[in-house]
């Protein structure tokens, strides 16, 4: 019979706690997250023409995503501050907006999944902020972890684009 998985951020009495990573070895860790922002034709035409009054939302979003990854521990209460080795945020044209992808890496005692997810979310929010005068109905969505490497749990890779997850690198799977 399988044992029920325990949440690492909750103690035996149900109280929230920060996970102690002090005894864990520092290893190379990477994470990739993706998301999207969808907008009206008018907003999309404005962004793609380079005529947004506030400046280039794509460049601002890249910078905001990088800055957000670096500040994740200040935004998410139980995240450890990490020495990030690299952060890259890419925005790619899609039919009705942009797909956003963040790659984050470090050598540390814990992973960078939250940093990658935060980078994607803040990049999307930055585009929204810069274009909202034209389209308040933009939709930010489908933010998800695509890949995580390093650490005791091994590699996690989201299977295909279906939203189903898979793991590799763990015994018995």
Secondary structure as GFF3:
##gff-version 3
##sequence-region A 1 173
A	DSSP	beta_strand	27	38	.	.	.	ID=ss1
A	DSSP	alpha_helix	41	49	.	.	.	ID=ss2
A	DSSP	alpha_helix	57	70	.	.	.	ID=ss3
A	DSSP	alpha_helix	72	75	.	.	.	ID=ss4
A	DSSP	beta_strand	84	94	.	.	.	ID=ss5
A	DSSP	beta_strand	97	108	.	.	.	ID=ss6
A	DSSP	alpha_helix	113	131	.	.	.	ID=ss7
A	DSSP	beta_strand	139	149	.	.	.	ID=ss8
A	DSSP	beta_strand	155	158	.	.	.	ID=ss9
A	DSSP	beta_strand	165	168	.	.	.	ID=ss10
###
